[in-house]
Amino acid sequence: MLALPSLAAAPAATAAATPRPERPAGTGALVIIGGALKFDNAEVWKRIVDEAGGPGARIAVFATAAANPERSAGQIIEALNAQGARAEHIPVAPRLAGSDLQARLNDPALIAKVGAAQGVFFSGGAQELIVDTFQPGGQVTPMLQAIWSVYQRGGLIAGTSAGAAIMSTTMFRDAQDALQVLKGQMRRGKEIDRGLGFVGPKLFIDQHFLKRGRIGRLLPLMQAEGYQLGLGVEENSAALLRGDDLEVLGGKGVLLVDLSQASQDKTLAAFNIRNAQLSYLDRGDRHNVKTGQTTPSAKKLAGHAIDPAAKDFKPFFNKQPFYLDILGDTTIVNAMGQLLDSPFPEVLGVAFDGRSTSTSISTEPQPDLGFEFRLYKGEGSRGWFSAAMGGEDYTVLRLRLDVQPVIISRPFYKPLGAAGLPR
């Protein structure tokens, strides 16, 4: 069982704002998609429709974040309707050509149409366009109230990429470089901003998570804002939240980050953290955020259980790796699986700017600052392995993570001379 924090402490408020509606008991479902959702991912598209009420469900589609709202909305509607929905574009988007944004945003007919829907879907794109449109300056608009009403009476709120980012009370507004966030670049109104808060104030959401190495930006934000629990959702994957129950859908999985027992050394002049707990939940896995219990998928349960503390533990990996780019594509989860299924107590990796000392980094702040990531086993570290889905798939529970700042030597390497010495 994965023990989670009590979640008693809410994160610090980002700014004074009109209070958004509280989420009462018995609210609907959230489908939080990590971005890059393939149109042939029938599992996720069908589940969205099912959670909104099944065939015939009316789903309001907002392409507010999209660069080309009409095209984006059309593709989403086609995918939803292929699963039996009655999806409709709500044309409220700053980039919608020939449209009066404020007139559409405050149109009573459109507001009523949204309020009568059974589900709402937010497209990907630029999440700042969503919050700036529906919650300008922190003020909740009537259109956002209508969206909330769908959720509060048991309907669905779904979002992909930008539409996932806005699920938290705090979100990343524009922070593409995770390493720069690790180095402290986290300004309100620039890198971070208010979200719409559908998941409530105690859970932080991030997207494109494994593909883009966003563990590097999630940890500093959680620490700075007081979040104890974070959820990073991978591309072409989704986290379905209904009440306290989480289910993982789609192509890959989610990373659950627990900072309830974490600490930091405030004497250090850069980000650091000790005893963060990481769990990787794969597709088909379920988790209850209240009880802390994880139920692996049937395929994992039929596969191979891994308990490094068991007397009969037989590790698969026999080499202790070192990761030169821990923020690389899916590296953090690969490291977690390799550590769990090995005899070693820890693995190390680093995050740093690997460019040379040329002018290419002369303008970068603190170019020699890097970070060591130390993953290690602790009480309750365990998991499951299955090859039934065509790959080497792990579910990994309760590994620990320490991150500490380090100085990177430059140049990192030198060419080998003819005499076997560096040139």
VODO-578436 format. One record per residue: x, y, z of N, C-alpha, C in turn; residue in one letter. Coordinates in steps of 0.1 Angstrom, whole numbers, padded with zeros to 4 digits, always signed. Atoms other than C-alpha are relative to their C-alpha. Example, Ala and Ser with C-alpha at 12.3 -4.5 7.8 and 13.67 -1.06 7.14 Angstrom:
<rs>
+0009-0012+0000+0123-0045+0078+0009+0012+0000a/-0009-0011+0000+0137-0011+0071-0008+0011+0008s/
</rs>
This chain:
<rs>
+0009-0012+0000+0000+0000+0000+0009+0012+0000m/-0007-0012+0001+0013+0034-0009-0006+0010+0010l/+0005-0010-0010+0009+0058+0021+0002+0014-0006a/+0000-0014+0005+0001+0093+0010-0001+0010+0012l/+0001-0010-0011+0002+0126+0030-0015+0002+0003p/+0014-0003-0003-0029+0137+0048-0006+0011-0008s/+0004-0010+0008-0031+0166+0025-0008+0011+0007l/+0007-0009-0008-0043+0188+0053+0004+0015-0003a/-0005-0013+0003-0022+0218+0042-0002+0004-0014a/+0002-0004+0014-0033+0237+0011+0012+0009-0003a/-0010-0009+0004-0007+0256-0009-0003+0014+0002p/+0002-0015-0002-0001+0293-0005-0007+0005-0011a/+0008-0007+0011-0025+0315-0024+0009+0008-0009a/-0008-0007+0010-0010+0329-0056-0003+0015+0000t/+0004-0014+0000-0029+0362-0053-0014+0001+0005a/+0014-0002-0003-0061+0377-0041-0009-0001-0012a/+0008+0002+0012-0089+0367-0064-0014-0003+0005a/+0013+0004-0003-0126+0362-0065-0001-0015+0003t/+0000+0014-0003-0132+0328-0048-0007-0008-0011p/+0006+0009+0009-0139+0300-0072-0010-0009+0008r/+0010+0009-0007-0168+0276-0064+0008-0011+0007p/-0006+0012-0007-0158+0250-0038-0005-0013-0007e/+0004+0013+0006-0159+0214-0050-0007-0008+0011r/+0008+0007-0010-0187+0197-0030+0002-0015-0002p/+0000+0014+0002-0189+0160-0024-0010-0004-0011a/+0009+0005+0010-0204+0140-0052+0002+0007-0013g/-0002-0007+0013-0189+0161-0080+0004-0011-0010t/-0002+0009+0011-0182+0146-0114+0014-0005-0002g/-0013+0006+0003-0151+0132-0131+0009+0010-0007a/-0010-0007+0007-0119+0147-0143+0008-0009-0008l/-0009+0008+0008-0100+0133-0172+0011+0009-0004v/-0012-0009+0002-0065+0149-0172+0010-0007-0009i/-0008+0006+0011-0046+0141-0204+0013+0007-0001i/-0013-0006+0000-0009+0147-0206+0005+0006-0012g/-0003-0006+0013-0010+0160-0241+0003-0010-0011g/-0003+0009+0012-0003+0145-0276-0009-0012+0000a/+0010+0011+0000-0034+0124-0273-0003-0004-0014l/+0001+0005+0013-0035+0103-0304-0015-0002-0003k/+0015+0001+0003-0069+0103-0322-0004-0015-0002f/+0004+0014+0000-0067+0065-0324+0001-0007+0014d/+0000+0005-0014-0064+0062-0286-0014-0002+0004n/+0014+0002-0003-0099+0048-0284-0003-0001+0014a/+0003+0002-0014-0096+0039-0248-0002+0013+0007e/+0002-0013-0007-0092+0075-0236-0012+0007-0006v/+0011-0007+0006-0117+0090-0261-0013-0006+0005w/+0012+0007-0004-0143+0064-0252-0003+0003+0015k/+0002-0002-0014-0138+0068-0215-0005+0015+0003r/+0005-0014-0002-0143+0106-0218-0015+0000-0002i/+0015+0000+0004-0177+0100-0235-0007-0008+0011v/+0007+0008-0010-0186+0073-0210-0002+0007+0013d/+0001-0007-0012-0178+0095-0180-0010+0012-0001e/+0010-0011+0002-0200+0122-0195-0014-0004-0001a/+0013+0005+0001-0229+0099-0197-0003-0010-0011g/+0002+0010+0010-0223+0076-0226-0005+0005-0013g/+0005-0004+0013-0236+0077-0262-0011+0011+0001p/+0010-0011+0000-0255+0109-0269+0004+0011+0010g/-0004-0010-0010-0236+0128-0241+0004+0013-0007a/-0003-0014+0006-0234+0166-0249+0012+0005+0007r/-0013-0005-0005-0199+0178-0246+0004+0013-0006i/-0004-0013+0005-0189+0214-0249+0015+0001-0002a/-0014+0000+0003-0155+0218-0266+0005+0014-0001v/-0007-0013+0000-0133+0248-0259+0014-0002-0006f/-0014+0000+0006-0103+0253-0282+0006+0013+0003a/-0004-0013-0004-0095+0285-0263+0015+0001+0000t/-0014+0000+0000-0058+0276-0260+0007-0002-0013a/-0006+0005+0013-0053+0265-0296+0005+0011-0009a/-0005-0009+0010-0033+0283-0323-0010+0001-0011a/+0010+0000+0010-0060+0273-0348-0012-0006+0006n/+0011+0006-0008-0092+0269-0327-0010-0008-0008p/+0010+0008+0007-0115+0258-0355+0005-0014-0004e/-0005+0013+0004-0092+0231-0367+0001-0009+0013r/-0002+0008-0012-0084+0219-0331-0014-0005+0005s/+0014+0004-0005-0121+0219-0321-0006-0011-0009a/+0005+0010+0010-0130+0200-0353+0005-0013+0002g/-0006+0013-0002-0105+0173-0346-0005-0007+0013q/+0005+0005-0013-0116+0169-0310-0015-0005-0001i/+0014+0004+0002-0153+0168-0320-0001-0013-0007i/+0001+0012+0008-0147+0142-0346+0004-0013+0009e/-0004+0011-0008-0128+0120-0321-0011-0004+0011a/+0010+0002-0010-0155+0124-0294-0013-0006-0007l/+0012+0005+0006-0184+0118-0318+0001-0014-0006n/-0002+0014+0004-0168+0087-0331-0002-0010+0011a/+0003+0009-0012-0173+0073-0296-0015+0002+0004q/+0014-0002-0003-0210+0084-0296-0004+0013+0006g/+0004-0012-0007-0209+0118-0281-0007+0010-0010a/+0006-0011+0007-0228+0149-0293+0008+0013+0004r/-0010-0011-0004-0198+0173-0291-0003+0013-0008a/+0002-0013+0007-0201+0210-0300+0011+0010+0003e/-0010-0011-0002-0175+0238-0304-0007+0012+0006h/+0005-0012-0006-0181+0267-0281+0011+0011-0004i/-0010-0009+0007-0163+0295-0301+0004+0012+0009p/-0006-0011-0009-0146+0314-0272+0015-0002+0000v/-0014+0002+0001-0110+0318-0282+0006+0013-0005a/-0007-0012+0004-0086+0348-0285+0005-0001-0015p/-0006+0001+0014-0072+0334-0318-0010-0004-0010r/+0010+0003+0009-0105+0327-0334-0002+0012-0010l/+0001-0011+0010-0105+0348-0366-0014+0005-0001a/+0013-0006+0002-0133+0373-0370-0010-0001+0011g/+0009+0002-0012-0147+0366-0335+0002+0011+0010s/+0000-0010-0012-0156+0392-0308+0001-0008+0012d/-0002+0009-0012-0141+0374-0278-0009+0003+0011l/+0008-0004-0011-0159+0394-0252-0015-0002-0002q/+0014+0003+0003-0192+0391-0269-0003-0014+0001a/+0003+0015-0001-0189+0353-0272+0001-0004+0015r/-0002+0004-0014-0176+0350-0236-0012+0003+0008l/+0011-0005-0009-0206+0369-0222-0014-0003-0007n/+0012+0003+0007-0232+0355-0247-0009-0009+0009d/+0008+0008-0009-0261+0343-0225-0004-0013-0007p/+0004+0012+0006-0271+0317-0251+0011-0010+0001a/-0011+0009-0001-0236+0302-0252+0002-0005+0015l/-0001+0003-0014-0234+0303-0214-0010-0011+0004i/+0011+0009-0003-0267+0285-0211+0003-0014-0007a/-0004+0012+0007-0255+0259-0237+0010-0008+0008k/-0011+0006-0007-0224+0252-0217-0006-0006+0013v/+0006+0004-0013-0244+0250-0184-0009-0013-0002g/+0009+0011+0002-0267+0224-0200+0008-0013-0005a/-0008+0011+0005-0238+0202-0212+0002-0010+0011a/-0004+0011-0010-0228+0169-0196+0015-0001+0002q/-0014+0001-0001-0192+0174-0202+0007+0012-0007g/-0008-0012+0006-0165+0201-0211+0013-0006-0003v/-0014+0004+0004-0133+0195-0230+0008+0012-0004f/-0009-0011+0004-0104+0219-0231+0012-0005-0008f/-0011+0004+0009-0079+0216-0260+0013+0004+0006s/-0013-0004-0003-0042+0219-0258+0003+0014-0007g/-0004-0013+0005-0022+0250-0268+0007+0008+0011g/-0006-0009-0010-0013+0279-0245-0009+0002+0011a/+0009+0000-0011-0028+0275-0211-0003+0014+0006q/+0002-0013-0005-0024+0312-0203-0012+0006-0007e/+0012-0005+0007-0051+0319-0229-0013-0005+0006l/+0012+0005-0008-0075+0297-0209-0003+0009+0012i/+0003-0008-0013-0070+0315-0176-0002+0015-0002v/+0002-0014+0003-0067+0349-0191-0014+0003-0006d/+0013-0002+0005-0100+0344-0209-0011-0002+0010t/+0010+0003-0009-0121+0327-0183+0001+0005+0015f/-0003-0005-0014-0105+0341-0151+0009+0012-0001q/-0009-0012+0001-0090+0375-0160+0002+0007+0013p/-0004-0006-0013-0071+0389-0131-0005-0007+0012g/+0005+0008-0011-0084+0361-0109-0016+0001+0002g/+0014-0001-0001-0121+0371-0115-0007-0011-0008q/+0007+0011+0007-0144+0342-0123-0011+0005-0008v/+0010-0005+0010-0165+0349-0154-0013-0009+0001t/+0012+0008+0001-0201+0337-0159+0002-0013-0008p/-0003+0012+0007-0188+0313-0185+0007-0010+0008m/-0007+0010-0009-0164+0297-0160-0010-0005+0010l/+0010+0005-0010-0193+0295-0135-0008-0011-0007q/+0008+0010+0007-0213+0276-0161+0008-0013-0002a/-0009+0012+0002-0183+0252-0167+0000-0007+0014i/+0000+0006-0013-0181+0247-0129-0013-0007+0003w/+0013+0006-0003-0218+0240-0127-0001-0014-0006s/+0000+0014+0006-0213+0210-0151+0006-0010+0009v/-0008+0009-0009-0187+0195-0128-0008-0002+0013y/+0006+0001-0013-0206+0202-0096-0013-0008+0000q/+0012+0009+0000-0237+0184-0107+0003-0014-0005r/-0003+0013+0003-0218+0153-0116+0006-0002-0014g/-0004+0002+0014-0206+0160-0152+0015-0001-0001g/-0014+0002+0003-0172+0157-0168+0008+0013-0003l/-0009-0010+0004-0143+0181-0171+0012-0007-0005i/-0012+0006+0006-0115+0169-0195+0008+0010-0006a/-0009-0009+0006-0085+0186-0208+0013-0007-0004g/-0013+0005+0004-0053+0178-0227+0010+0011-0001t/-0012-0009+0000-0019+0195-0224-0004+0013+0007s/+0004-0012-0007-0029+0231-0217-0013-0002+0008a/+0012+0003-0007-0063+0218-0207+0002-0008+0012g/-0004+0007-0013-0046+0196-0181+0007+0010+0010a/-0007-0009-0009-0024+0224-0168-0009+0008+0009a/+0009-0009-0007-0053+0245-0158-0008-0007+0011i/+0007+0007-0010-0067+0218-0135+0004+0003+0014m/-0005-0003-0013-0046+0229-0105-0004+0015+0004s/+0002-0014-0005-0051+0261-0084+0012+0008-0005t/-0012-0007+0006-0015+0270-0095+0004-0008-0012t/-0005+0007+0012-0001+0261-0129+0012+0006-0005m/-0011-0006+0007+0029+0266-0150-0006+0007-0012f/+0006-0009+0010+0020+0295-0173+0009-0002-0013r/-0009+0001+0012+0051+0294-0196+0014-0003+0006d/-0013+0004-0006+0081+0274-0183+0005-0012-0007a/-0004+0011+0008+0095+0253-0211+0013-0007+0004q/-0014+0005-0004+0130+0249-0196-0001-0004+0014d/+0000+0005-0013+0128+0227-0166+0012+0003+0008a/-0012-0002-0007+0164+0232-0157+0001+0015+0005l/+0000-0014-0005+0159+0270-0155-0009+0001+0012q/+0009+0000-0012+0130+0264-0130+0008-0006+0011v/-0009+0006-0011+0154+0242-0110+0010+0011+0005l/-0010-0010-0004+0178+0271-0110-0007+0012+0007k/+0007-0011-0007+0151+0294-0095-0008+0009-0008g/+0008-0009+0009+0134+0310-0125-0015-0004+0001q/+0014+0004-0002+0098+0308-0113-0007+0013+0005m/+0006-0012-0003+0082+0342-0115-0015+0000-0002r/+0015+0000+0001+0045+0348-0109-0004+0009-0011r/+0004-0007+0012+0027+0359-0140+0008-0003-0012g/-0008+0003+0011+0055+0346-0162+0001-0016-0001k/-0001+0014+0000+0066+0310-0154-0013-0007+0006e/+0011+0006-0007+0037+0303-0130-0012+0010+0001i/+0012-0008+0000+0001+0316-0126-0011-0007+0007d/+0012+0007-0005-0033+0308-0112-0005-0010-0011r/+0007+0009+0009-0050+0278-0127-0015+0001+0003g/+0015-0001-0003-0088+0271-0126-0004-0009+0011l/+0002+0007-0012-0085+0246-0098-0010-0011+0001g/+0010+0011+0000-0108+0217-0107+0004-0011+0010f/-0004+0011-0009-0087+0192-0087+0001+0005+0015v/-0001-0005-0013-0088+0214-0056+0013+0005+0004g/-0012-0007-0003-0061+0232-0037+0012-0008+0005p/-0011+0008-0006-0040+0202-0025+0007-0009-0009k/-0006+0008+0010-0030+0185-0057+0005+0008-0011l/-0006-0008+0012-0006+0199-0084+0000-0009-0012f/+0000+0007+0013-0009+0188-0120+0010+0005-0010i/-0008-0004+0011+0017+0188-0147-0002-0010-0012d/+0003+0008+0012+0016+0174-0183+0013-0001-0009q/-0011+0003+0008+0039+0162-0211+0012-0005+0009h/-0008+0001-0012+0056+0149-0180+0013-0008-0002f/-0012+0008+0002+0080+0121-0188+0007+0004-0013l/-0006-0003+0013+0086+0130-0224+0010+0013+0001k/-0007-0013-0001+0099+0165-0214+0008+0002+0013r/-0008-0001-0012+0116+0157-0181-0005+0010+0010g/+0005-0011-0008+0093+0179-0161+0000-0003+0015r/-0002+0001-0014+0101+0164-0127+0009+0011+0005i/-0009-0010-0004+0128+0191-0128-0008+0013+0003g/+0007-0013-0003+0101+0219-0127-0011-0003+0010r/+0011+0003-0009+0074+0201-0107+0005+0001+0015l/-0005+0000-0014+0096+0197-0075+0002+0014+0005l/-0001-0014-0006+0105+0234-0071-0013+0007+0002p/+0013-0006-0001+0070+0245-0077-0008-0005+0012l/+0007+0006-0011+0055+0221-0052+0006+0004+0013m/-0006-0004-0012+0081+0230-0026-0003+0015+0003q/+0003-0014-0002+0076+0268-0031-0014+0003+0003a/+0014-0003-0001+0038+0267-0032-0006-0009+0012e/+0005+0007-0011+0034+0242-0003-0008-0012-0004g/+0007+0012+0004+0019+0213-0023+0007-0013+0006y/-0006+0013-0005+0024+0178-0007-0002-0011-0010q/+0002+0011+0009+0011+0158-0036-0001+0006-0014l/+0000-0004+0014+0018+0162-0073-0002-0012-0009g/+0003+0010+0010+0007+0143-0104+0005+0004-0013l/-0005-0003+0013+0027+0143-0136-0005-0010-0010g/+0007+0009+0009+0007+0129-0165+0008+0000-0014v/-0008+0002+0013+0026+0115-0196-0009+0002-0012e/+0007-0002+0013+0017+0121-0232-0008-0012-0004e/+0008+0011+0005-0010+0100-0248-0005-0009+0011n/+0005+0007-0012-0021+0090-0213-0009+0010+0008s/+0009-0008-0007-0047+0102-0189-0001-0005+0015a/+0004+0003-0013-0055+0103-0152-0015+0003+0002a/+0015-0002-0003-0092+0098-0144-0002+0001+0015l/+0003-0003-0014-0102+0113-0111-0015+0001+0002l/+0014-0001-0005-0136+0106-0096+0000-0001+0015r/-0001+0000-0014-0138+0115-0060+0015-0002+0004g/-0013+0003-0004-0108+0099-0043+0007-0010-0009d/-0006+0011+0008-0102+0073-0070+0006+0005-0012d/-0008-0004+0011-0076+0077-0096+0002-0013-0009l/-0002+0011+0009-0073+0054-0127+0009+0005-0011e/-0010-0004+0011-0045+0055-0153-0005-0006-0013v/+0005+0004+0013-0056+0053-0189+0010+0003-0011l/-0007-0004+0012-0039+0053-0223+0013-0007-0003g/-0013+0006+0005-0004+0047-0237+0010-0003+0010g/-0011+0002-0010+0018+0050-0206-0006+0003+0014k/+0004-0001-0014+0013+0064-0171+0002+0013+0006g/-0002-0012-0007+0017+0090-0144+0010-0002+0011v/-0009+0000-0011+0042+0099-0118-0006+0007+0012l/+0006-0005-0013+0029+0105-0082+0011+0005+0009l/-0011-0006-0008+0051+0128-0061-0005+0004+0013v/+0004-0002-0014+0047+0129-0023+0011+0007+0007d/-0010-0008-0007+0065+0156-0004-0004+0001+0015l/+0004-0001-0014+0048+0150+0030+0011-0002+0010s/-0011+0002-0009+0080+0138+0045+0013+0006-0005q/-0012-0006+0006+0104+0159+0024+0005+0012+0009a/-0006-0011-0007+0128+0185+0038+0010+0007-0010s/-0010-0007+0008+0153+0210+0025+0010+0007+0009q/-0011-0007-0008+0186+0226+0036-0001+0015-0005d/+0002-0014+0004+0178+0263+0036+0013+0008+0000k/-0012-0007+0001+0214+0272+0040+0007+0000-0014t/-0005+0001+0014+0221+0262+0004-0006+0011-0008l/+0005-0011+0008+0218+0289-0022-0007-0004-0012a/+0007+0004+0012+0200+0268-0047-0010-0011+0004a/+0011+0009-0004+0170+0244-0048+0007-0014+0004f/-0003+0013-0005+0174+0212-0029-0011-0007+0007n/+0010+0007-0007+0152+0185-0014+0004-0013+0004i/-0004+0014-0005+0155+0153+0006-0013-0007+0003r/+0010+0009-0004+0132+0124+0010-0014+0003-0007n/+0012+0000+0008+0107+0131-0017-0003-0015-0004a/+0004+0014+0003+0087+0099-0025-0007+0000-0014q/+0005+0001+0013+0080+0089-0061-0006-0014-0003l/+0007+0012+0004+0056+0063-0074-0004+0002-0015s/+0005+0000+0014+0050+0054-0111-0011-0009-0001y/+0012+0008+0002+0015+0042-0118-0002-0001-0015l/+0001+0003+0014+0012+0025-0152-0014-0001-0005d/+0014+0002+0005-0018+0022-0175-0007-0012+0006r/+0008+0011-0006-0045+0002-0159+0000+0000+0015g/-0002-0001-0014-0033+0009-0124-0011+0009+0006d/+0009-0008-0007-0057+0024-0098+0006+0004+0013r/-0005-0005-0013-0050+0044-0067-0011+0008+0007h/+0009-0008-0008-0071+0059-0039+0008+0010+0008n/-0008-0010-0006-0058+0092-0027-0004+0002+0015v/+0003-0001-0014-0076+0089+0006+0006-0011+0009k/-0005+0011-0007-0066+0055+0017+0015-0003-0003t/-0013+0002+0004-0033+0055-0001+0003-0013-0006g/-0001+0013+0005-0039+0021-0016+0001+0000-0015q/-0002+0002+0015-0026+0012-0051-0004-0014-0004t/+0003+0013+0006-0041-0016-0071+0005-0001-0014t/-0005+0001+0014-0020-0026-0101-0010-0006-0009p/+0008+0005+0010-0036-0036-0133+0000-0016+0001s/+0001+0014+0000-0047-0072-0138+0013-0006-0007a/-0012+0005+0007-0017-0077-0162+0012+0001+0009k/-0011-0001-0009+0007-0065-0136-0001-0011+0011k/+0002+0010-0011-0008-0087-0109+0003-0015-0006l/-0002+0013+0006-0005-0117-0133+0015-0001-0004a/-0014+0000+0004+0031-0107-0140+0010-0004+0011g/-0011+0003-0010+0061-0105-0116+0000+0011+0011h/-0001-0009-0012+0059-0089-0081+0015+0002+0003a/-0014-0003-0003+0091-0071-0071+0000+0006+0014i/-0001-0004-0014+0099-0067-0034+0015-0001+0004d/-0014+0001-0003+0136-0058-0028+0003-0004+0014p/-0002+0004-0014+0132-0065+0009-0003-0015+0002a/+0004+0014-0001+0120-0101+0003+0013-0009+0000a/-0011+0009-0001+0144-0129+0011+0003-0007-0013k/-0002+0006+0013+0138-0145-0023+0000+0009-0012d/-0001-0010+0011+0142-0113-0043+0012-0004-0009f/-0010+0004+0011+0160-0121-0076+0000+0012-0010k/+0000-0012+0009+0169-0088-0093+0004-0004-0015p/-0002+0002+0014+0169-0086-0131+0013+0007-0005f/-0012-0008+0004+0195-0059-0136+0012-0002+0009f/-0013+0003-0008+0231-0064-0125+0010+0011-0002n/-0009-0011+0002+0246-0031-0136-0006+0013+0006k/+0005-0013-0006+0243+0002-0117+0003+0011-0009q/-0002-0010+0010+0237+0029-0142+0003+0014+0006p/-0001-0014-0004+0246+0066-0140-0006+0008-0012f/+0008-0007+0011+0223+0090-0159+0005+0014-0002y/-0006-0013+0003+0240+0120-0175-0011+0010-0004l/+0011-0010+0003+0206+0136-0184-0013-0006+0007d/+0011+0005-0007+0181+0127-0157-0013+0006-0004i/+0013-0007+0005+0156+0152-0173-0002-0004-0014l/+0002+0005+0014+0158+0133-0206-0014-0007-0001g/+0012+0007+0003+0129+0116-0223-0002-0013+0007d/+0004+0011-0008+0113+0092-0198+0011-0006+0009t/-0012+0005-0008+0147+0089-0180-0004-0003+0014t/+0003+0002-0014+0133+0093-0145-0007-0013+0003i/+0007+0012-0002+0109+0064-0149+0008-0012-0003v/-0009+0011+0003+0134+0042-0166+0010-0003+0012n/-0009+0001-0012+0158+0049-0136-0007-0007+0011a/+0008+0005-0011+0130+0040-0112-0001-0015-0002m/+0001+0014+0003+0124+0006-0129+0013-0007+0002g/-0013+0006-0001+0160-0002-0131+0005-0002+0014q/-0004+0001-0014+0167+0006-0095-0008-0010+0008l/+0009+0009-0007+0137-0013-0082+0004-0015-0002l/-0003+0013+0004+0147-0044-0101+0015-0003-0001d/-0015+0002-0001+0184-0044-0091+0004-0002+0014s/-0004+0002-0013+0204-0053-0061+0006+0013+0007p/-0007-0012-0004+0217-0017-0057-0010+0008+0009f/+0009-0009-0008+0204+0007-0030-0003+0013-0006p/+0002-0013+0006+0206+0038-0052+0005+0000-0014e/-0006-0004+0013+0212+0052-0086+0001+0015+0000v/-0003-0015+0001+0225+0087-0095-0002+0005-0014l/+0001-0007+0013+0218+0111-0123+0003+0015+0002g/-0002-0014-0001+0225+0147-0130-0008+0008-0011v/+0007-0009+0009+0207+0176-0146+0009+0013-0001a/-0009-0012+0002+0229+0204-0161-0001+0004-0015f/-0001-0005+0013+0235+0225-0192+0012-0006-0006d/-0012+0008+0005+0257+0202-0213+0007+0008-0011g/-0008-0007+0010+0268+0229-0238+0014+0004+0005r/-0014-0004-0003+0304+0240-0240+0001+0013+0007s/-0002-0013-0006+0319+0271-0224+0001+0011-0011t/+0000-0010+0010+0315+0289-0257-0010+0011+0003s/+0009-0011-0001+0294+0320-0262-0015-0005+0001t/+0013+0005+0000+0264+0297-0265-0007+0000+0013s/+0006-0001-0013+0259+0298-0228+0005+0012+0008i/-0005-0011-0007+0276+0330-0219-0011+0009+0006s/+0011-0008-0005+0242+0347-0213-0009-0008+0010t/+0008+0008-0009+0228+0318-0193+0003+0003+0015e/-0003-0002-0014+0224+0324-0155+0006-0013+0006p/-0007+0011-0007+0247+0302-0134+0002-0012-0009q/-0002+0011+0009+0259+0281-0163+0006-0013+0005p/-0007+0011-0006+0280+0258-0141-0008-0007+0011d/+0009+0006-0010+0251+0250-0117-0007-0012-0005l/+0007+0012+0003+0238+0215-0119-0007-0006+0012g/+0007+0007-0011+0218+0191-0098+0002-0015-0001f/-0001+0015-0001+0224+0156-0086-0013-0005+0005e/+0012+0008-0004+0194+0133-0084+0004-0013+0005f/-0004+0013-0007+0198+0104-0060-0014-0007+0003r/+0012+0008-0002+0170+0078-0063+0005-0012+0009l/-0004+0011-0009+0171+0052-0035-0012-0007+0006y/+0011+0008-0006+0150+0025-0019-0002+0003+0014k/+0004-0002-0014+0132+0028+0014-0011-0009+0004g/+0011+0009-0004+0105+0013+0034-0012+0001-0009e/+0011+0000+0009+0077+0002+0012+0003+0001-0014g/-0003-0001+0014+0096+0004-0020-0002-0014-0006s/+0004+0012+0007+0081-0023-0043-0007+0003-0013r/+0007-0002+0013+0064-0029-0076-0003-0012-0007g/+0004+0011+0008+0054-0051-0104+0005+0002-0014w/-0005+0000+0014+0066-0060-0139-0009-0009-0008f/+0007+0008+0009+0048-0072-0169+0005+0002-0014s/-0004-0001+0015+0057-0079-0206-0013-0003-0008a/+0013+0003+0007+0020-0086-0215-0005+0010-0009a/+0005-0011+0008+0015-0052-0231+0011+0003-0011m/-0009-0001+0011+0045-0057-0255+0013+0008+0003g/-0013-0007-0004+0072-0038-0235+0004-0005+0013g/-0004+0003-0013+0090-0039-0203-0006+0010+0009e/+0009-0010-0007+0064-0022-0181+0001-0003+0015d/-0001+0001-0015+0069-0015-0144-0011+0009+0006y/+0006-0009-0009+0047-0001-0117+0009+0000+0012t/-0011-0002-0010+0070+0013-0090-0006+0009+0011v/+0005-0007-0012+0059+0024-0055+0011+0004+0010l/-0007-0006-0012+0076+0046-0029+0015-0001-0001r/-0014-0003+0000+0111+0052-0041+0003+0013+0005l/-0003-0013-0005+0129+0081-0025+0009+0008-0009r/-0008-0008+0009+0146+0110-0042+0005+0012+0008l/-0006-0012-0005+0171+0136-0030+0006+0007-0012d/-0005-0009+0010+0181+0165-0052+0009+0010+0007v/-0009-0010-0006+0212+0186-0044+0007+0008-0011q/-0007-0007+0010+0229+0214-0062+0015-0004-0001p/-0014+0003+0002+0264+0207-0077+0006+0010-0010v/-0007-0008+0010+0290+0226-0097+0005-0010-0010i/-0004+0009+0011+0297+0211-0131+0013+0006-0005i/-0013-0004+0006+0333+0211-0143-0001+0002-0015s/+0000-0003+0014+0340+0226-0177+0014+0001-0005r/+0009+0009+0008+0349+0213-0201-0002-0013+0006p/+0004+0013-0006+0331+0181-0192+0009-0011-0005f/-0009+0010+0006+0354+0161-0215+0010+0007-0010y/-0010-0005+0009+0385+0166-0237+0003-0011-0010k/-0004+0010+0010+0396+0149-0269+0013-0008+0005p/-0012+0008-0004+0422+0121-0264+0011+0002-0010l/-0012-0003+0008+0457+0129-0277+0006-0013-0005g/-0006+0012+0005+0479+0105-0296+0008-0008+0010a/-0007+0007-0011+0499+0097-0265-0009-0005+0011a/+0009+0005-0010+0468+0087-0246-0003+0010+0011g/+0002-0010-0010+0467+0120-0227-0010+0011-0007l/+0009-0010+0005+0441+0148-0231+0008+0011-0008p/-0006-0010+0008+0450+0173-0258-0002+0014+0006r/
</rs>
